[in-house]
Amino acid sequence: MPILYVEENQAKIGLDGHRAVVQCENGLTRYVPLETLDGITILGKPQLTTQFMEFCLRNGINVAFFSKSGRYFGRLSSTGHVKAPLQRKQASLYDSEFALQLAGKIIEAKLHNQMVLLRRYSGSRRVDNSEEIKMIRICADKVKKADNIPEIMGYEGQGAKYYFKGLAECIEPEFRFNGRNRQPPRDPFNSMISLGYSILMNELYGEIEHRGMNPYFGFIHRDAERHPTLASDMMEEWRAVIIDAVVMSLINGHEVRADGFETNEDEPGCFLKKDTLKIYLQKLEQKLQTTVNYLDYVDYPVSFRGAISKQTQRLAEAISEENPELYHPVRIR
């Protein structure tokens, strides 16, 4: 089911029978059947009625809050899916052989996916990225042999530098960028992927909670205050496949323009203007609803959002059985 995105600052969201009603400042009203909603993403300062929030809590509809620029604040979520025994086991596997094997599998798959995408874009743009692809492959091979997580993440970081260097050569000249930057993003490309990563993390956060796990008890990323490290772990295999692919499609498909971004003195960085944000959110939602055959343990296509849900369930099973072999990271072809 889709996510409802509300980015109008003065919008008010309430209930009207079995529908969510969004009243916009310009007088327009949107009605969305509640049974079709998987969650709600708020960007900026729309208002929610108490009755609507209560309905969301009772029915397990997650509501996530972001700044207008895409900085994640937090979420409104029910505690109905908490599984204490599973979370105790999850916490006990930190710094274990389980964590090491899981990290190796996920990061190697991430580097593989980056190579596949970079090869695709290089071919379509007639760019020679053979050196970058070779270096990413070397990093992936080293991950397979690494015997600790910091070493694995070191190779992941090296691979990311070659990957983004290659991507920068595969996009329209007006969107060229100099490596990955964030907090705040300093160019349109980084602005779009930073926003996308925040939204993707929110999707994963909701699924992790739904399966009874704790989003803050990760295995790959080290404990960090106020950071959901398990969501970061699970996001690694999806970053390039979903978010980077959407951004590259928007740029090279000429669906967004460089003048569709702005800088803000109150919040330094480069951010999407209102019209560009609408285009971006629509494209991302279309991607998440696209069906694919990327899961090797089901014989039917599922949407990207459905695949994320199934992967989260598989991780919960792997933790419960203390068996990392039960988890199969997504590897695209």
C-alpha positions as CSV (number, residue, x, y, z in Angstrom):
1,M,0.0,0.0,0.0
2,P,1.2,3.6,-0.7
3,I,2.5,6.2,1.7
4,L,0.7,9.6,1.9
5,Y,3.1,12.5,1.6
6,V,2.0,15.9,3.0
7,E,4.4,18.8,2.4
8,E,2.1,21.8,2.5
9,N,3.1,23.8,5.6
10,Q,-0.4,25.0,6.6
11,A,-2.2,21.7,5.7
12,K,-4.5,20.1,8.3
13,I,-5.0,16.3,8.4
14,G,-8.0,14.9,10.1
15,L,-10.7,12.1,9.8
16,D,-13.8,12.1,7.7
17,G,-15.5,8.7,8.2
18,H,-13.2,6.1,6.8
19,R,-11.0,8.6,5.0
20,A,-8.1,10.8,5.8
21,V,-8.8,14.4,4.8
22,V,-6.1,16.8,4.0
23,Q,-7.2,20.5,3.9
24,C,-4.6,22.7,2.2
25,E,-4.1,26.4,2.7
26,N,-5.1,27.1,-1.0
27,G,-8.6,25.6,-0.4
28,L,-7.9,22.3,-2.0
29,T,-9.0,19.2,-0.1
30,R,-7.6,15.7,-0.6
31,Y,-9.4,12.5,0.5
32,V,-7.6,9.2,1.0
33,P,-9.3,6.0,2.0
34,L,-7.7,4.8,5.2
35,E,-7.7,1.2,4.2
36,T,-5.2,2.0,1.4
37,L,-2.7,3.7,3.6
38,D,0.5,2.1,4.7
39,G,1.9,5.2,6.4
40,I,2.1,9.0,6.4
41,T,5.1,11.1,5.8
42,I,5.0,14.8,7.0
43,L,7.5,17.3,5.5
44,G,7.4,20.7,7.1
45,K,4.7,21.8,9.5
46,P,1.3,20.3,8.6
47,Q,-1.0,19.8,11.5
48,L,-2.7,16.5,12.6
49,T,-5.9,16.3,14.7
50,T,-5.8,14.4,18.0
51,Q,-8.5,12.1,16.6
52,F,-6.4,11.3,13.6
53,M,-3.3,10.5,15.6
54,E,-5.4,8.3,17.9
55,F,-6.7,6.4,14.9
56,C,-3.2,5.9,13.5
57,L,-1.9,4.6,16.8
58,R,-4.9,2.2,17.2
59,N,-4.5,0.9,13.6
60,G,-0.7,0.7,13.3
61,I,-0.4,3.5,10.7
62,N,3.1,5.0,11.2
63,V,3.4,8.7,10.9
64,A,6.9,10.1,10.2
65,F,8.0,13.7,10.6
66,F,10.7,15.5,8.5
67,S,11.8,19.1,8.1
68,K,11.0,20.7,4.8
69,S,14.5,20.0,3.7
70,G,14.2,16.3,4.6
71,R,15.9,16.1,8.0
72,Y,14.2,13.3,10.0
73,F,12.7,14.3,13.4
74,G,10.9,11.2,14.6
75,R,7.7,9.2,14.3
76,L,4.3,8.5,15.8
77,S,4.1,4.7,16.2
78,S,2.2,2.1,18.3
79,T,3.9,-0.2,20.8
80,G,1.6,-3.0,19.8
81,H,4.3,-5.1,18.0
82,V,7.1,-5.1,20.7
83,K,8.5,-8.6,21.2
84,A,10.7,-8.5,24.3
85,P,12.3,-12.0,24.0
86,L,13.3,-11.2,20.4
87,Q,14.8,-7.9,21.3
88,R,16.8,-9.5,24.2
89,K,18.2,-12.0,21.7
90,Q,18.9,-9.2,19.2
91,A,20.9,-7.3,21.8
92,S,22.9,-10.3,22.8
93,L,24.1,-10.9,19.2
94,Y,25.9,-7.5,19.1
95,D,29.7,-8.1,18.5
96,S,29.1,-11.8,17.8
97,E,30.0,-14.1,15.0
98,F,26.4,-13.6,13.8
99,A,27.0,-9.9,13.5
100,L,30.3,-10.4,11.6
101,Q,28.7,-12.9,9.1
102,L,25.7,-10.7,8.6
103,A,27.8,-7.6,8.0
104,G,29.9,-9.4,5.4
105,K,26.9,-10.6,3.5
106,I,25.1,-7.3,3.5
107,I,28.1,-5.1,2.6
108,E,29.4,-7.5,-0.1
109,A,25.9,-7.4,-1.6
110,K,25.8,-3.6,-1.5
111,L,29.1,-3.3,-3.3
112,H,27.9,-5.8,-5.9
113,N,24.7,-3.8,-6.5
114,Q,26.8,-0.6,-6.9
115,M,29.0,-2.3,-9.5
116,V,25.9,-3.5,-11.4
117,L,24.3,0.0,-11.4
118,L,27.6,1.8,-12.3
119,R,28.0,-0.7,-15.2
120,R,24.5,0.1,-16.5
121,Y,24.9,3.9,-16.3
122,S,28.4,3.7,-17.9
123,G,27.0,1.8,-20.8
124,S,24.0,4.1,-21.3
125,R,26.1,7.3,-21.1
126,R,29.1,5.8,-23.0
127,V,31.5,6.5,-20.1
128,D,34.5,4.4,-19.2
129,N,34.2,3.5,-15.6
130,S,36.1,0.3,-15.8
131,E,38.7,1.4,-13.3
132,E,36.1,2.4,-10.7
133,I,34.2,-0.9,-11.2
134,K,37.5,-2.8,-10.8
135,M,38.3,-1.1,-7.5
136,I,34.8,-1.7,-6.1
137,R,35.2,-5.4,-7.0
138,I,38.5,-5.5,-5.2
139,C,36.8,-4.0,-2.1
140,A,34.0,-6.6,-2.3
141,D,36.5,-9.4,-2.5
142,K,38.3,-8.1,0.6
143,V,35.0,-7.9,2.5
144,K,34.6,-11.7,2.0
145,K,38.0,-12.2,3.7
146,A,37.6,-9.6,6.5
147,D,37.6,-10.9,10.1
148,N,36.1,-7.9,11.9
149,I,33.4,-5.3,11.2
150,P,35.5,-2.2,11.3
151,E,37.6,-3.7,8.5
152,I,34.4,-4.5,6.5
153,M,33.2,-1.0,6.9
154,G,36.6,0.4,5.8
155,Y,36.3,-1.5,2.5
156,E,32.7,-0.3,2.2
157,G,33.9,3.3,2.6
158,Q,36.6,2.8,-0.1
159,G,34.1,1.3,-2.4
160,A,31.7,4.1,-1.9
161,K,34.3,6.7,-3.0
162,Y,34.9,4.9,-6.3
163,Y,31.2,4.4,-6.8
164,F,30.2,8.1,-6.4
165,K,33.2,9.1,-8.5
166,G,31.9,6.9,-11.2
167,L,28.3,8.2,-10.8
168,A,29.5,11.8,-11.1
169,E,30.7,11.0,-14.6
170,C,27.4,9.4,-15.7
171,I,25.0,12.3,-15.1
172,E,24.1,15.5,-16.9
173,P,26.9,18.1,-16.6
174,E,24.7,20.6,-14.7
175,F,24.3,18.0,-11.9
176,R,28.0,17.0,-11.6
177,F,29.1,16.7,-8.0
178,N,32.4,16.2,-6.1
179,G,31.8,13.1,-4.0
180,R,29.3,12.4,-1.3
181,N,28.5,15.2,1.1
182,R,25.8,15.6,3.8
183,Q,24.6,17.5,6.9
184,P,23.9,19.6,5.0
185,P,24.1,18.4,1.4
186,R,25.9,21.0,-0.8
187,D,24.6,20.2,-4.3
188,P,21.4,19.0,-5.9
189,F,22.5,15.4,-6.3
190,N,23.5,15.0,-2.7
191,S,20.4,16.8,-1.7
192,M,18.2,14.3,-3.4
193,I,20.0,11.2,-2.2
194,S,20.1,12.5,1.4
195,L,16.3,13.0,1.3
196,G,15.8,9.6,-0.2
197,Y,18.0,7.9,2.4
198,S,16.0,9.6,5.2
199,I,12.7,8.4,3.7
200,L,14.1,4.9,3.1
201,M,15.3,4.7,6.7
202,N,11.8,5.7,7.9
203,E,10.3,2.8,5.8
204,L,12.8,0.4,7.4
205,Y,12.2,1.7,10.9
206,G,8.5,1.0,10.6
207,E,9.0,-2.5,9.3
208,I,11.6,-3.3,12.0
209,E,9.1,-2.2,14.7
210,H,6.3,-4.1,13.0
211,R,8.4,-7.3,13.3
212,G,9.0,-6.7,17.0
213,M,12.7,-5.8,16.7
214,N,14.5,-2.7,18.2
215,P,15.6,-0.3,15.5
216,Y,18.4,0.9,17.7
217,F,20.1,-2.5,18.2
218,G,22.2,-2.8,15.1
219,F,24.9,-5.3,14.1
220,I,27.0,-3.5,11.4
221,H,26.9,0.1,12.5
222,R,28.2,0.8,16.0
223,D,25.9,2.1,18.8
224,A,25.1,5.8,18.3
225,E,22.9,8.0,20.5
226,R,19.5,8.7,18.8
227,H,20.5,6.8,15.7
228,P,18.5,3.7,14.6
229,T,21.5,1.6,13.7
230,L,19.5,-1.5,12.7
231,A,17.6,0.6,10.1
232,S,21.0,1.8,8.8
233,D,22.2,-1.8,8.6
234,M,19.2,-2.9,6.6
235,M,19.4,0.1,4.4
236,E,22.8,-0.7,2.9
237,E,21.5,-3.2,0.4
238,W,18.8,-0.9,-0.8
239,R,20.6,2.5,-1.1
240,A,21.8,2.1,-4.7
241,V,19.0,-0.1,-5.8
242,I,16.2,2.3,-4.9
243,I,17.4,5.8,-4.0
244,D,20.4,6.2,-6.2
245,A,18.5,4.7,-9.2
246,V,15.6,7.1,-8.7
247,V,17.9,10.1,-8.5
248,M,19.8,9.1,-11.6
249,S,16.6,8.5,-13.5
250,L,15.2,12.0,-12.5
251,I,18.4,13.7,-13.6
252,N,19.2,11.8,-16.8
253,G,15.5,11.7,-17.8
254,H,15.4,15.5,-17.5
255,E,12.5,15.3,-15.0
256,V,14.2,17.8,-12.7
257,R,16.3,20.9,-13.4
258,A,19.3,22.4,-11.6
259,D,17.2,25.6,-11.0
260,G,14.7,23.5,-9.1
261,F,16.9,23.7,-6.0
262,E,17.7,26.5,-3.5
263,T,19.9,27.4,-0.6
264,N,18.6,28.7,2.7
265,E,20.4,31.0,5.0
266,D,18.4,29.7,8.0
267,E,19.3,26.1,7.2
268,P,22.6,26.0,5.2
269,G,22.8,23.6,2.3
270,C,21.1,22.8,-1.0
271,F,17.4,21.7,-0.9
272,L,14.6,20.9,-3.3
273,K,12.1,23.6,-4.2
274,K,8.4,22.8,-3.8
275,D,7.7,21.7,-7.4
276,T,10.9,19.6,-7.5
277,L,9.9,18.0,-4.2
278,K,6.5,16.9,-5.6
279,I,8.2,15.4,-8.6
280,Y,10.7,13.6,-6.4
281,L,8.2,12.2,-4.0
282,Q,6.0,10.9,-6.8
283,K,8.9,9.2,-8.5
284,L,10.1,7.6,-5.3
285,E,6.7,6.3,-4.5
286,Q,6.3,4.9,-8.0
287,K,9.7,3.1,-7.5
288,L,8.6,1.6,-4.1
289,Q,5.5,0.2,-5.7
290,T,7.3,-1.2,-8.7
291,T,7.4,-5.1,-8.7
292,V,10.7,-6.9,-9.1
293,N,12.1,-10.5,-8.8
294,Y,15.0,-9.7,-6.6
295,L,14.3,-12.0,-3.7
296,D,15.8,-15.5,-4.3
297,Y,13.5,-17.2,-1.8
298,V,10.1,-16.4,-3.4
299,D,9.1,-17.4,-7.0
300,Y,6.8,-14.4,-7.7
301,P,7.4,-10.7,-8.1
302,V,6.9,-8.3,-5.2
303,S,7.1,-4.5,-5.0
304,F,10.2,-2.9,-3.6
305,R,8.2,-2.0,-0.5
306,G,7.0,-5.6,-0.2
307,A,10.5,-6.9,-0.6
308,I,11.7,-4.6,2.2
309,S,9.0,-6.1,4.4
310,K,9.9,-9.6,3.6
311,Q,13.6,-8.9,4.2
312,T,12.8,-7.5,7.6
313,Q,10.8,-10.6,8.4
314,R,13.8,-12.8,7.3
315,L,16.1,-10.9,9.5
316,A,13.8,-11.4,12.5
317,E,13.8,-15.1,11.7
318,A,17.6,-15.1,11.5
319,I,17.9,-13.4,14.8
320,S,15.4,-15.8,16.4
321,E,17.4,-18.8,15.2
322,E,20.8,-17.1,15.7
323,N,21.6,-18.2,12.1
324,P,22.8,-15.5,9.7
325,E,22.6,-17.9,6.8
326,L,18.8,-17.4,6.9
327,Y,19.3,-13.8,5.7
328,H,19.8,-13.3,1.9
329,P,20.7,-9.7,1.0
330,V,19.3,-8.5,-2.3
331,R,21.7,-8.8,-5.2
332,I,20.5,-7.3,-8.5
333,R,21.5,-8.5,-11.9
